[in-house]
Amino acid sequence: MKKETPDFESALKKLEAIVQKLENPEVPLQEGFALYEEGMKLTGQMKKELNDIEKKVKILQKGAKGDLQEADFEPSEND
């Protein structure tokens, strides 16, 4: 049976729960490491999903004649 990857919002909630658990100083080392690994996998999945969406995003720009033209989204270096 194939393990289904969570959608972005579910992954974010799960990642927030992992971070909260990792902030507890009483979490045993092995459990903390397993949580860290799971968090890194979720982060990678979320980053891939954001990158895929970013490639699809179009923006509207005003042309020289004042008409709207579609252009690809190009993130700034600060993003």
Summary of the structure (lengths in Angstrom):
residues: 79
radius of gyration: 19.2
end to end distance: 37.4
largest distance: 64.6
contacts: 147
relative contact order: 0.11
helix: 54%
strand: 13%
